[in-house]
Amino acid sequence: MLKPRILLADDHRMVAEGVRGLLEPEYQLVGIVEDGRALLEAVDRLRPDAVVADISMPLLNGIEAVRQIKKRHKSMVIVFLTMHMDVQYAASAFEAGASGYVLKHSASSELLTALHCGLKGKTYITPMLAGELLQYQRDKPSVPQEAFTQLTTRQREVLQLIAEGFSVKESAAILGISTRTVEFHKYTMIESLGFKSSAELIRFAVQHAKGVSRSGVRLSCSVDPSSSRS
């Protein structure tokens, strides 16, 4: 019996090798890529049965990569394996078309369960976030799509870095500005977009920050936890 073919996307090589060891008894690992652009190319070329991807990756963040993959390969099974415990990231992952959301520090069996569910047409959300995600979906703020276009170029650059998971200090170093300036832009965006916290801005960033230029460099189901057990 042929094993399902899996493509892995993670820019941390040690993590990727650990996941390889976990998957290979049950799956055929057809490739490992380290950035979002390479993920898009590899999916088109290798046509795997499922993808295991991180969110924070160079060149194109995982959630935006998944949006683009699902446009071309609607039935592709994608499971996120990430360090992000923030429910906004999980909500954005499923809105983009993911089948599963697993935390890197969860039990390794969760990733296998998420893949089993995805390949059976079901969804899986780590139990650590399931209840919080349902509540978030009930209460999530509504922001007009055009709100992103109203931001300044510098605000969009800061927003892209937030979407990629960079800290304020790291964002300041990348953009060549002070940490106070980054904090000012964050505060200004929270106020102008009508958010109540940085967490809401993070979710907006992941949803809307797509390939914003930084010094010439291009960056970048409805969830039913009750169905997350096969």
C-alpha positions as CSV (number, residue, x, y, z in Angstrom):
1,M,0.0,0.0,0.0
2,L,1.4,3.4,-1.0
3,K,2.1,5.8,1.8
4,P,0.5,9.3,1.6
5,R,3.1,11.8,0.2
6,I,3.9,14.7,2.5
7,L,5.7,18.0,1.8
8,L,7.3,19.8,4.8
9,A,7.9,23.6,5.1
10,D,9.9,24.9,8.0
11,D,12.9,27.2,8.0
12,H,14.4,25.6,11.2
13,R,16.3,22.6,9.9
14,M,16.5,20.9,13.2
15,V,12.8,21.0,13.6
16,A,12.3,19.8,10.1
17,E,14.6,16.8,10.6
18,G,12.7,15.9,13.8
19,V,9.4,16.0,12.0
20,R,10.9,13.9,9.2
21,G,11.7,11.2,11.8
22,L,8.1,11.4,13.2
23,L,6.4,11.2,9.8
24,E,8.5,8.6,7.9
25,P,7.1,5.4,9.5
26,E,3.6,6.3,8.1
27,Y,4.2,8.8,5.3
28,Q,6.5,9.4,2.3
29,L,8.3,12.7,2.8
30,V,8.7,14.1,-0.7
31,G,10.6,17.3,0.2
32,I,11.6,19.9,2.7
33,V,11.5,23.6,1.9
34,E,12.5,26.6,4.0
35,D,10.5,29.5,2.8
36,G,7.0,30.4,1.5
37,R,8.0,30.9,-2.1
38,A,9.8,27.6,-2.3
39,L,6.7,26.0,-0.8
40,L,4.5,27.3,-3.6
41,E,6.9,26.0,-6.2
42,A,7.3,22.6,-4.6
43,V,3.5,22.1,-4.2
44,D,3.1,22.7,-8.0
45,R,6.0,20.5,-8.9
46,L,5.6,17.6,-6.4
47,R,1.8,17.5,-6.0
48,P,1.9,16.0,-2.4
49,D,-1.2,14.6,-0.7
50,A,-0.6,16.9,2.3
51,V,1.6,19.8,3.4
52,V,2.9,20.4,6.9
53,A,3.9,24.0,7.2
54,D,5.1,26.6,9.7
55,I,3.6,30.1,9.8
56,S,6.7,32.3,10.3
57,M,8.8,31.7,7.2
58,P,11.0,33.9,5.1
59,L,9.9,35.5,1.8
60,L,6.2,34.6,2.3
61,N,4.5,33.8,5.6
62,G,2.8,30.4,5.8
63,I,-0.8,31.6,5.9
64,E,-0.5,33.7,2.8
65,A,1.3,30.8,1.1
66,V,-1.7,28.5,2.0
67,R,-4.1,31.0,0.5
68,Q,-2.3,30.9,-2.8
69,I,-2.0,27.1,-2.7
70,K,-5.7,26.6,-2.1
71,K,-6.5,28.8,-5.1
72,R,-4.6,26.4,-7.3
73,H,-5.1,23.1,-5.4
74,K,-8.5,23.3,-3.7
75,S,-8.4,19.8,-2.2
76,M,-4.8,20.1,-0.8
77,V,-4.6,19.1,2.8
78,I,-2.5,21.6,4.9
79,V,-1.6,21.2,8.5
80,F,0.1,24.1,10.4
81,L,2.8,23.1,12.9
82,T,3.7,26.3,14.7
83,M,5.0,27.9,17.9
84,H,2.2,30.5,17.7
85,M,-0.3,29.9,20.6
86,D,-2.3,33.0,19.7
87,V,-5.8,32.2,18.7
88,Q,-5.8,34.9,16.0
89,Y,-3.2,32.9,14.1
90,A,-5.3,29.8,14.4
91,A,-8.4,31.6,13.1
92,S,-6.5,33.0,10.2
93,A,-5.0,29.6,9.4
94,F,-8.4,28.0,9.0
95,E,-9.8,31.0,7.1
96,A,-6.9,30.5,4.7
97,G,-8.0,26.9,4.1
98,A,-5.9,24.8,6.6
99,S,-7.1,21.4,7.7
100,G,-5.2,21.4,11.0
101,Y,-3.4,23.5,13.6
102,V,-0.9,22.0,15.9
103,L,1.6,23.6,18.3
104,K,5.3,22.6,18.1
105,H,5.4,21.9,21.9
106,S,2.4,19.6,21.8
107,A,2.7,15.9,21.9
108,S,4.0,14.5,18.6
109,S,0.9,12.3,18.3
110,E,-1.1,15.5,17.7
111,L,0.6,16.1,14.3
112,L,-0.2,12.5,13.2
113,T,-3.8,12.9,14.4
114,A,-4.1,16.2,12.5
115,L,-2.8,14.6,9.3
116,H,-5.1,11.6,9.7
117,C,-8.1,13.9,10.1
118,G,-7.1,16.1,7.2
119,L,-6.7,13.2,4.8
120,K,-10.2,12.0,5.8
121,G,-11.6,15.5,5.0
122,K,-11.9,16.5,8.6
123,T,-10.4,19.4,10.6
124,Y,-8.2,19.3,13.7
125,I,-7.4,22.1,16.2
126,T,-5.1,21.5,19.1
127,P,-7.2,21.1,22.3
128,M,-5.1,23.8,23.8
129,L,-6.9,26.4,21.6
130,A,-10.2,24.7,20.6
131,G,-12.5,26.4,23.2
132,E,-10.7,29.7,22.8
133,L,-11.1,29.6,19.0
134,L,-14.8,29.0,19.2
135,Q,-15.3,31.9,21.5
136,Y,-13.0,34.1,19.4
137,Q,-15.1,33.3,16.3
138,R,-18.2,34.4,18.1
139,D,-16.6,37.7,19.3
140,K,-14.1,38.5,16.5
141,P,-14.0,42.1,15.4
142,S,-15.1,43.0,11.8
143,V,-12.7,45.2,9.9
144,P,-13.4,46.5,6.3
145,Q,-11.1,45.1,3.6
146,E,-10.2,48.6,2.5
147,A,-8.8,49.5,5.9
148,F,-5.4,48.0,4.8
149,T,-5.1,50.4,1.9
150,Q,-5.5,53.4,4.3
151,L,-2.3,52.6,6.1
152,T,1.0,54.4,5.3
153,T,3.9,52.6,3.6
154,R,5.8,52.5,6.8
155,Q,2.8,51.1,8.7
156,R,2.4,48.4,6.1
157,E,6.1,47.5,6.5
158,V,5.6,47.2,10.3
159,L,2.5,45.2,9.8
160,Q,4.3,42.7,7.5
161,L,7.0,42.2,10.1
162,I,4.3,41.6,12.7
163,A,2.7,39.0,10.4
164,E,6.1,37.3,10.1
165,G,6.4,37.0,13.9
166,F,9.2,39.5,14.4
167,S,9.5,41.3,17.8
168,V,9.5,45.1,18.1
169,K,13.3,45.1,18.5
170,E,13.8,42.9,15.5
171,S,11.4,44.9,13.4
172,A,13.2,48.1,14.3
173,A,16.6,46.6,13.3
174,I,15.2,45.4,10.0
175,L,13.6,48.8,9.1
176,G,16.5,50.9,10.5
177,I,14.3,52.8,12.9
178,S,14.0,53.0,16.7
179,T,11.9,50.6,18.8
180,R,9.9,53.6,20.0
181,T,9.0,54.4,16.4
182,V,7.8,50.8,15.8
183,E,5.7,51.0,18.9
184,F,4.3,54.3,17.8
185,H,3.2,52.8,14.4
186,K,1.7,49.8,16.2
187,Y,-0.3,52.1,18.6
188,T,-1.4,54.3,15.7
189,M,-2.6,51.3,13.7
190,I,-4.5,49.9,16.7
191,E,-6.2,53.2,17.2
192,S,-7.0,53.9,13.6
193,L,-8.3,50.4,12.9
194,G,-10.5,50.4,16.0
195,F,-8.7,47.5,17.7
196,K,-8.5,47.0,21.5
197,S,-5.2,45.1,21.7
198,S,-2.0,44.1,19.9
199,A,-3.5,40.6,19.6
200,E,-6.2,41.9,17.3
201,L,-3.6,43.8,15.2
202,I,-1.6,40.5,14.8
203,R,-4.6,38.7,13.4
204,F,-5.2,41.6,11.0
205,A,-1.6,41.6,10.0
206,V,-1.6,37.9,9.2
207,Q,-4.8,38.3,7.1
208,H,-3.8,41.4,5.1
209,A,0.0,41.8,5.0
210,K,1.1,40.3,1.7
211,G,4.5,40.9,0.1
212,V,5.1,44.4,1.4
213,S,8.4,45.8,0.1
214,R,11.2,46.2,2.6
215,S,14.1,48.0,1.0
216,G,13.3,46.4,-2.4
217,V,12.9,42.9,-1.0
218,R,9.5,41.2,-1.5
219,L,8.3,39.6,1.8
220,S,6.0,38.1,2.7
221,C,-12.9,24.9,7.4
222,S,-15.0,26.6,9.3
223,V,-13.5,25.0,12.4
224,D,-15.4,22.3,14.1
225,P,-13.3,21.0,17.1
226,S,-15.9,18.3,17.7
227,S,-14.8,16.6,14.4
228,S,-11.1,16.7,15.3
229,R,-11.0,13.1,16.4
230,S,-11.0,10.4,13.8
